[in-house]
Amino acid sequence: MFIPMLLMFPEAEIPVVQLSLRDDLDPAAHLEAGRALEPLRDEGVLIVGSGMSFHNMRAYGDARFGPVSDEFDAWLTQTCEAEPPQRTHKLARWDQAPRARLCHPLHAEEHLLPLMVSAGAASSGLGRRVYSQRVMETTLSAFRFD
């Protein structure tokens, strides 16, 4: 969380509270944690899910993973931009997405789970991809929920 906050607020003039992930890495539980935070949005609290849409350390720099990351990224984008009930259903089962475990190996999904918290906090807000770039032969994207 340090780097994104440093880039957004270099003077560190706002209070920050960090939420840890659950040990069981359960996506549904992280969506639920986000739903619990949703009322804070009405109070002007910014909820940031700092992670990565692709995080397979052995795949970075390997051109064979470009198409793999593209396929998962397309699924993730479609899912985040879906109507909230469908978004929640699909994110809770993200590991069934095309190429999911090649992009986030088993027990390494902690880089994707902050997205679940943010999506859960969005409640009925719609999501949209606000950033996408090829980095070290893989596609990385970021999402915003209104």
MODELLER restraints for C-alpha pairs under 7 A, 6 or more apart:
rsr = mdl.restraints
at = mdl.atoms
rsr.add(forms.Gaussian(group=physical.xy_distance, feature=features.Distance(at['CA:1:A'], at['CA:50:A']), mean=6.03, stdev=0.5))
rsr.add(forms.Gaussian(group=physical.xy_distance, feature=features.Distance(at['CA:25:A'], at['CA:110:A']), mean=6.81, stdev=0.5))
rsr.add(forms.Gaussian(group=physical.xy_distance, feature=features.Distance(at['CA:27:A'], at['CA:92:A']), mean=5.10, stdev=0.5))
rsr.add(forms.Gaussian(group=physical.xy_distance, feature=features.Distance(at['CA:27:A'], at['CA:113:A']), mean=6.43, stdev=0.5))
rsr.add(forms.Gaussian(group=physical.xy_distance, feature=features.Distance(at['CA:27:A'], at['CA:116:A']), mean=6.50, stdev=0.5))
rsr.add(forms.Gaussian(group=physical.xy_distance, feature=features.Distance(at['CA:28:A'], at['CA:92:A']), mean=4.85, stdev=0.5))
rsr.add(forms.Gaussian(group=physical.xy_distance, feature=features.Distance(at['CA:30:A'], at['CA:113:A']), mean=6.81, stdev=0.5))
rsr.add(forms.Gaussian(group=physical.xy_distance, feature=features.Distance(at['CA:30:A'], at['CA:116:A']), mean=5.63, stdev=0.5))
rsr.add(forms.Gaussian(group=physical.xy_distance, feature=features.Distance(at['CA:30:A'], at['CA:117:A']), mean=5.19, stdev=0.5))
rsr.add(forms.Gaussian(group=physical.xy_distance, feature=features.Distance(at['CA:31:A'], at['CA:116:A']), mean=4.90, stdev=0.5))
rsr.add(forms.Gaussian(group=physical.xy_distance, feature=features.Distance(at['CA:31:A'], at['CA:117:A']), mean=5.02, stdev=0.5))
rsr.add(forms.Gaussian(group=physical.xy_distance, feature=features.Distance(at['CA:31:A'], at['CA:119:A']), mean=6.71, stdev=0.5))
rsr.add(forms.Gaussian(group=physical.xy_distance, feature=features.Distance(at['CA:31:A'], at['CA:120:A']), mean=4.40, stdev=0.5))
rsr.add(forms.Gaussian(group=physical.xy_distance, feature=features.Distance(at['CA:32:A'], at['CA:120:A']), mean=6.18, stdev=0.5))
rsr.add(forms.Gaussian(group=physical.xy_distance, feature=features.Distance(at['CA:33:A'], at['CA:117:A']), mean=6.09, stdev=0.5))
rsr.add(forms.Gaussian(group=physical.xy_distance, feature=features.Distance(at['CA:34:A'], at['CA:117:A']), mean=4.08, stdev=0.5))
rsr.add(forms.Gaussian(group=physical.xy_distance, feature=features.Distance(at['CA:34:A'], at['CA:118:A']), mean=5.87, stdev=0.5))
rsr.add(forms.Gaussian(group=physical.xy_distance, feature=features.Distance(at['CA:34:A'], at['CA:119:A']), mean=6.84, stdev=0.5))
rsr.add(forms.Gaussian(group=physical.xy_distance, feature=features.Distance(at['CA:34:A'], at['CA:120:A']), mean=4.14, stdev=0.5))
rsr.add(forms.Gaussian(group=physical.xy_distance, feature=features.Distance(at['CA:34:A'], at['CA:121:A']), mean=4.14, stdev=0.5))
rsr.add(forms.Gaussian(group=physical.xy_distance, feature=features.Distance(at['CA:35:A'], at['CA:120:A']), mean=4.67, stdev=0.5))
rsr.add(forms.Gaussian(group=physical.xy_distance, feature=features.Distance(at['CA:35:A'], at['CA:121:A']), mean=4.60, stdev=0.5))
rsr.add(forms.Gaussian(group=physical.xy_distance, feature=features.Distance(at['CA:35:A'], at['CA:123:A']), mean=6.52, stdev=0.5))
rsr.add(forms.Gaussian(group=physical.xy_distance, feature=features.Distance(at['CA:37:A'], at['CA:121:A']), mean=5.63, stdev=0.5))
rsr.add(forms.Gaussian(group=physical.xy_distance, feature=features.Distance(at['CA:38:A'], at['CA:121:A']), mean=4.20, stdev=0.5))
rsr.add(forms.Gaussian(group=physical.xy_distance, feature=features.Distance(at['CA:38:A'], at['CA:122:A']), mean=6.42, stdev=0.5))
rsr.add(forms.Gaussian(group=physical.xy_distance, feature=features.Distance(at['CA:38:A'], at['CA:123:A']), mean=6.70, stdev=0.5))
rsr.add(forms.Gaussian(group=physical.xy_distance, feature=features.Distance(at['CA:47:A'], at['CA:118:A']), mean=6.47, stdev=0.5))
rsr.add(forms.Gaussian(group=physical.xy_distance, feature=features.Distance(at['CA:48:A'], at['CA:118:A']), mean=6.51, stdev=0.5))
rsr.add(forms.Gaussian(group=physical.xy_distance, feature=features.Distance(at['CA:49:A'], at['CA:114:A']), mean=4.34, stdev=0.5))
rsr.add(forms.Gaussian(group=physical.xy_distance, feature=features.Distance(at['CA:49:A'], at['CA:115:A']), mean=5.29, stdev=0.5))
rsr.add(forms.Gaussian(group=physical.xy_distance, feature=features.Distance(at['CA:49:A'], at['CA:117:A']), mean=6.61, stdev=0.5))
rsr.add(forms.Gaussian(group=physical.xy_distance, feature=features.Distance(at['CA:49:A'], at['CA:118:A']), mean=5.49, stdev=0.5))
rsr.add(forms.Gaussian(group=physical.xy_distance, feature=features.Distance(at['CA:50:A'], at['CA:114:A']), mean=5.90, stdev=0.5))
rsr.add(forms.Gaussian(group=physical.xy_distance, feature=features.Distance(at['CA:51:A'], at['CA:111:A']), mean=4.50, stdev=0.5))
rsr.add(forms.Gaussian(group=physical.xy_distance, feature=features.Distance(at['CA:51:A'], at['CA:112:A']), mean=5.72, stdev=0.5))
rsr.add(forms.Gaussian(group=physical.xy_distance, feature=features.Distance(at['CA:51:A'], at['CA:114:A']), mean=5.92, stdev=0.5))
rsr.add(forms.Gaussian(group=physical.xy_distance, feature=features.Distance(at['CA:52:A'], at['CA:111:A']), mean=5.14, stdev=0.5))
rsr.add(forms.Gaussian(group=physical.xy_distance, feature=features.Distance(at['CA:52:A'], at['CA:112:A']), mean=5.67, stdev=0.5))
rsr.add(forms.Gaussian(group=physical.xy_distance, feature=features.Distance(at['CA:52:A'], at['CA:140:A']), mean=6.95, stdev=0.5))
rsr.add(forms.Gaussian(group=physical.xy_distance, feature=features.Distance(at['CA:53:A'], at['CA:112:A']), mean=5.86, stdev=0.5))
rsr.add(forms.Gaussian(group=physical.xy_distance, feature=features.Distance(at['CA:53:A'], at['CA:140:A']), mean=5.55, stdev=0.5))
rsr.add(forms.Gaussian(group=physical.xy_distance, feature=features.Distance(at['CA:53:A'], at['CA:141:A']), mean=5.84, stdev=0.5))
rsr.add(forms.Gaussian(group=physical.xy_distance, feature=features.Distance(at['CA:54:A'], at['CA:69:A']), mean=6.79, stdev=0.5))
rsr.add(forms.Gaussian(group=physical.xy_distance, feature=features.Distance(at['CA:54:A'], at['CA:103:A']), mean=5.25, stdev=0.5))
rsr.add(forms.Gaussian(group=physical.xy_distance, feature=features.Distance(at['CA:54:A'], at['CA:104:A']), mean=6.41, stdev=0.5))
rsr.add(forms.Gaussian(group=physical.xy_distance, feature=features.Distance(at['CA:54:A'], at['CA:140:A']), mean=5.99, stdev=0.5))
rsr.add(forms.Gaussian(group=physical.xy_distance, feature=features.Distance(at['CA:55:A'], at['CA:103:A']), mean=5.81, stdev=0.5))
rsr.add(forms.Gaussian(group=physical.xy_distance, feature=features.Distance(at['CA:55:A'], at['CA:104:A']), mean=5.41, stdev=0.5))
rsr.add(forms.Gaussian(group=physical.xy_distance, feature=features.Distance(at['CA:55:A'], at['CA:111:A']), mean=6.62, stdev=0.5))
rsr.add(forms.Gaussian(group=physical.xy_distance, feature=features.Distance(at['CA:56:A'], at['CA:103:A']), mean=5.43, stdev=0.5))
rsr.add(forms.Gaussian(group=physical.xy_distance, feature=features.Distance(at['CA:56:A'], at['CA:104:A']), mean=5.60, stdev=0.5))
rsr.add(forms.Gaussian(group=physical.xy_distance, feature=features.Distance(at['CA:56:A'], at['CA:105:A']), mean=6.42, stdev=0.5))
rsr.add(forms.Gaussian(group=physical.xy_distance, feature=features.Distance(at['CA:59:A'], at['CA:65:A']), mean=6.15, stdev=0.5))
rsr.add(forms.Gaussian(group=physical.xy_distance, feature=features.Distance(at['CA:60:A'], at['CA:136:A']), mean=5.40, stdev=0.5))
rsr.add(forms.Gaussian(group=physical.xy_distance, feature=features.Distance(at['CA:60:A'], at['CA:137:A']), mean=6.40, stdev=0.5))
rsr.add(forms.Gaussian(group=physical.xy_distance, feature=features.Distance(at['CA:60:A'], at['CA:138:A']), mean=6.68, stdev=0.5))
rsr.add(forms.Gaussian(group=physical.xy_distance, feature=features.Distance(at['CA:61:A'], at['CA:136:A']), mean=4.54, stdev=0.5))
rsr.add(forms.Gaussian(group=physical.xy_distance, feature=features.Distance(at['CA:61:A'], at['CA:137:A']), mean=5.14, stdev=0.5))
rsr.add(forms.Gaussian(group=physical.xy_distance, feature=features.Distance(at['CA:62:A'], at['CA:137:A']), mean=6.11, stdev=0.5))
rsr.add(forms.Gaussian(group=physical.xy_distance, feature=features.Distance(at['CA:63:A'], at['CA:137:A']), mean=5.33, stdev=0.5))
rsr.add(forms.Gaussian(group=physical.xy_distance, feature=features.Distance(at['CA:65:A'], at['CA:137:A']), mean=6.84, stdev=0.5))
rsr.add(forms.Gaussian(group=physical.xy_distance, feature=features.Distance(at['CA:65:A'], at['CA:138:A']), mean=6.22, stdev=0.5))
rsr.add(forms.Gaussian(group=physical.xy_distance, feature=features.Distance(at['CA:66:A'], at['CA:137:A']), mean=5.37, stdev=0.5))
rsr.add(forms.Gaussian(group=physical.xy_distance, feature=features.Distance(at['CA:66:A'], at['CA:138:A']), mean=4.75, stdev=0.5))
rsr.add(forms.Gaussian(group=physical.xy_distance, feature=features.Distance(at['CA:66:A'], at['CA:139:A']), mean=6.77, stdev=0.5))
rsr.add(forms.Gaussian(group=physical.xy_distance, feature=features.Distance(at['CA:68:A'], at['CA:99:A']), mean=6.08, stdev=0.5))
rsr.add(forms.Gaussian(group=physical.xy_distance, feature=features.Distance(at['CA:69:A'], at['CA:103:A']), mean=6.33, stdev=0.5))
rsr.add(forms.Gaussian(group=physical.xy_distance, feature=features.Distance(at['CA:69:A'], at['CA:138:A']), mean=5.60, stdev=0.5))
rsr.add(forms.Gaussian(group=physical.xy_distance, feature=features.Distance(at['CA:69:A'], at['CA:139:A']), mean=5.55, stdev=0.5))
rsr.add(forms.Gaussian(group=physical.xy_distance, feature=features.Distance(at['CA:70:A'], at['CA:139:A']), mean=5.94, stdev=0.5))
rsr.add(forms.Gaussian(group=physical.xy_distance, feature=features.Distance(at['CA:71:A'], at['CA:98:A']), mean=6.54, stdev=0.5))
rsr.add(forms.Gaussian(group=physical.xy_distance, feature=features.Distance(at['CA:71:A'], at['CA:99:A']), mean=6.90, stdev=0.5))
rsr.add(forms.Gaussian(group=physical.xy_distance, feature=features.Distance(at['CA:72:A'], at['CA:97:A']), mean=6.86, stdev=0.5))
rsr.add(forms.Gaussian(group=physical.xy_distance, feature=features.Distance(at['CA:72:A'], at['CA:98:A']), mean=5.67, stdev=0.5))
rsr.add(forms.Gaussian(group=physical.xy_distance, feature=features.Distance(at['CA:72:A'], at['CA:99:A']), mean=5.71, stdev=0.5))
rsr.add(forms.Gaussian(group=physical.xy_distance, feature=features.Distance(at['CA:72:A'], at['CA:100:A']), mean=6.14, stdev=0.5))
rsr.add(forms.Gaussian(group=physical.xy_distance, feature=features.Distance(at['CA:73:A'], at['CA:139:A']), mean=6.92, stdev=0.5))
rsr.add(forms.Gaussian(group=physical.xy_distance, feature=features.Distance(at['CA:75:A'], at['CA:97:A']), mean=6.85, stdev=0.5))
rsr.add(forms.Gaussian(group=physical.xy_distance, feature=features.Distance(at['CA:77:A'], at['CA:129:A']), mean=6.36, stdev=0.5))
rsr.add(forms.Gaussian(group=physical.xy_distance, feature=features.Distance(at['CA:79:A'], at['CA:87:A']), mean=5.22, stdev=0.5))
rsr.add(forms.Gaussian(group=physical.xy_distance, feature=features.Distance(at['CA:79:A'], at['CA:90:A']), mean=6.62, stdev=0.5))
rsr.add(forms.Gaussian(group=physical.xy_distance, feature=features.Distance(at['CA:80:A'], at['CA:87:A']), mean=5.83, stdev=0.5))
rsr.add(forms.Gaussian(group=physical.xy_distance, feature=features.Distance(at['CA:80:A'], at['CA:127:A']), mean=5.27, stdev=0.5))
rsr.add(forms.Gaussian(group=physical.xy_distance, feature=features.Distance(at['CA:80:A'], at['CA:128:A']), mean=6.49, stdev=0.5))
rsr.add(forms.Gaussian(group=physical.xy_distance, feature=features.Distance(at['CA:81:A'], at['CA:126:A']), mean=6.33, stdev=0.5))
rsr.add(forms.Gaussian(group=physical.xy_distance, feature=features.Distance(at['CA:81:A'], at['CA:127:A']), mean=4.66, stdev=0.5))
rsr.add(forms.Gaussian(group=physical.xy_distance, feature=features.Distance(at['CA:81:A'], at['CA:128:A']), mean=5.21, stdev=0.5))
rsr.add(forms.Gaussian(group=physical.xy_distance, feature=features.Distance(at['CA:83:A'], at['CA:126:A']), mean=6.70, stdev=0.5))
rsr.add(forms.Gaussian(group=physical.xy_distance, feature=features.Distance(at['CA:84:A'], at['CA:123:A']), mean=6.89, stdev=0.5))
rsr.add(forms.Gaussian(group=physical.xy_distance, feature=features.Distance(at['CA:84:A'], at['CA:124:A']), mean=5.65, stdev=0.5))
rsr.add(forms.Gaussian(group=physical.xy_distance, feature=features.Distance(at['CA:84:A'], at['CA:126:A']), mean=6.75, stdev=0.5))
rsr.add(forms.Gaussian(group=physical.xy_distance, feature=features.Distance(at['CA:91:A'], at['CA:116:A']), mean=6.92, stdev=0.5))
rsr.add(forms.Gaussian(group=physical.xy_distance, feature=features.Distance(at['CA:94:A'], at['CA:100:A']), mean=6.97, stdev=0.5))
rsr.add(forms.Gaussian(group=physical.xy_distance, feature=features.Distance(at['CA:95:A'], at['CA:101:A']), mean=6.38, stdev=0.5))
rsr.add(forms.Gaussian(group=physical.xy_distance, feature=features.Distance(at['CA:119:A'], at['CA:145:A']), mean=6.71, stdev=0.5))
rsr.add(forms.Gaussian(group=physical.xy_distance, feature=features.Distance(at['CA:122:A'], at['CA:145:A']), mean=5.73, stdev=0.5))
rsr.add(forms.Gaussian(group=physical.xy_distance, feature=features.Distance(at['CA:122:A'], at['CA:146:A']), mean=6.67, stdev=0.5))
rsr.add(forms.Gaussian(group=physical.xy_distance, feature=features.Distance(at['CA:125:A'], at['CA:145:A']), mean=5.87, stdev=0.5))
rsr.add(forms.Gaussian(group=physical.xy_distance, feature=features.Distance(at['CA:125:A'], at['CA:146:A']), mean=4.80, stdev=0.5))
rsr.add(forms.Gaussian(group=physical.xy_distance, feature=features.Distance(at['CA:126:A'], at['CA:145:A']), mean=5.49, stdev=0.5))
rsr.add(forms.Gaussian(group=physical.xy_distance, feature=features.Distance(at['CA:126:A'], at['CA:146:A']), mean=5.51, stdev=0.5))
rsr.add(forms.Gaussian(group=physical.xy_distance, feature=features.Distance(at['CA:127:A'], at['CA:143:A']), mean=6.57, stdev=0.5))
rsr.add(forms.Gaussian(group=physical.xy_distance, feature=features.Distance(at['CA:127:A'], at['CA:144:A']), mean=5.47, stdev=0.5))
rsr.add(forms.Gaussian(group=physical.xy_distance, feature=features.Distance(at['CA:127:A'], at['CA:145:A']), mean=4.15, stdev=0.5))
rsr.add(forms.Gaussian(group=physical.xy_distance, feature=features.Distance(at['CA:127:A'], at['CA:146:A']), mean=6.34, stdev=0.5))
rsr.add(forms.Gaussian(group=physical.xy_distance, feature=features.Distance(at['CA:128:A'], at['CA:143:A']), mean=5.50, stdev=0.5))
rsr.add(forms.Gaussian(group=physical.xy_distance, feature=features.Distance(at['CA:128:A'], at['CA:144:A']), mean=5.49, stdev=0.5))
rsr.add(forms.Gaussian(group=physical.xy_distance, feature=features.Distance(at['CA:128:A'], at['CA:145:A']), mean=6.50, stdev=0.5))
rsr.add(forms.Gaussian(group=physical.xy_distance, feature=features.Distance(at['CA:129:A'], at['CA:141:A']), mean=6.86, stdev=0.5))
rsr.add(forms.Gaussian(group=physical.xy_distance, feature=features.Distance(at['CA:129:A'], at['CA:142:A']), mean=5.80, stdev=0.5))
rsr.add(forms.Gaussian(group=physical.xy_distance, feature=features.Distance(at['CA:129:A'], at['CA:143:A']), mean=4.35, stdev=0.5))
rsr.add(forms.Gaussian(group=physical.xy_distance, feature=features.Distance(at['CA:129:A'], at['CA:144:A']), mean=6.38, stdev=0.5))
rsr.add(forms.Gaussian(group=physical.xy_distance, feature=features.Distance(at['CA:130:A'], at['CA:142:A']), mean=5.81, stdev=0.5))
rsr.add(forms.Gaussian(group=physical.xy_distance, feature=features.Distance(at['CA:130:A'], at['CA:143:A']), mean=5.41, stdev=0.5))
rsr.add(forms.Gaussian(group=physical.xy_distance, feature=features.Distance(at['CA:130:A'], at['CA:144:A']), mean=6.42, stdev=0.5))
rsr.add(forms.Gaussian(group=physical.xy_distance, feature=features.Distance(at['CA:131:A'], at['CA:141:A']), mean=5.24, stdev=0.5))
rsr.add(forms.Gaussian(group=physical.xy_distance, feature=features.Distance(at['CA:131:A'], at['CA:142:A']), mean=5.02, stdev=0.5))
rsr.add(forms.Gaussian(group=physical.xy_distance, feature=features.Distance(at['CA:131:A'], at['CA:143:A']), mean=7.00, stdev=0.5))
rsr.add(forms.Gaussian(group=physical.xy_distance, feature=features.Distance(at['CA:132:A'], at['CA:139:A']), mean=6.82, stdev=0.5))
rsr.add(forms.Gaussian(group=physical.xy_distance, feature=features.Distance(at['CA:132:A'], at['CA:140:A']), mean=5.53, stdev=0.5))
rsr.add(forms.Gaussian(group=physical.xy_distance, feature=features.Distance(at['CA:132:A'], at['CA:141:A']), mean=4.12, stdev=0.5))
rsr.add(forms.Gaussian(group=physical.xy_distance, feature=features.Distance(at['CA:132:A'], at['CA:142:A']), mean=6.51, stdev=0.5))
rsr.add(forms.Gaussian(group=physical.xy_distance, feature=features.Distance(at['CA:133:A'], at['CA:139:A']), mean=5.66, stdev=0.5))
rsr.add(forms.Gaussian(group=physical.xy_distance, feature=features.Distance(at['CA:133:A'], at['CA:140:A']), mean=5.52, stdev=0.5))
rsr.add(forms.Gaussian(group=physical.xy_distance, feature=features.Distance(at['CA:133:A'], at['CA:141:A']), mean=6.57, stdev=0.5))
rsr.add(forms.Gaussian(group=physical.xy_distance, feature=features.Distance(at['CA:134:A'], at['CA:140:A']), mean=6.26, stdev=0.5))
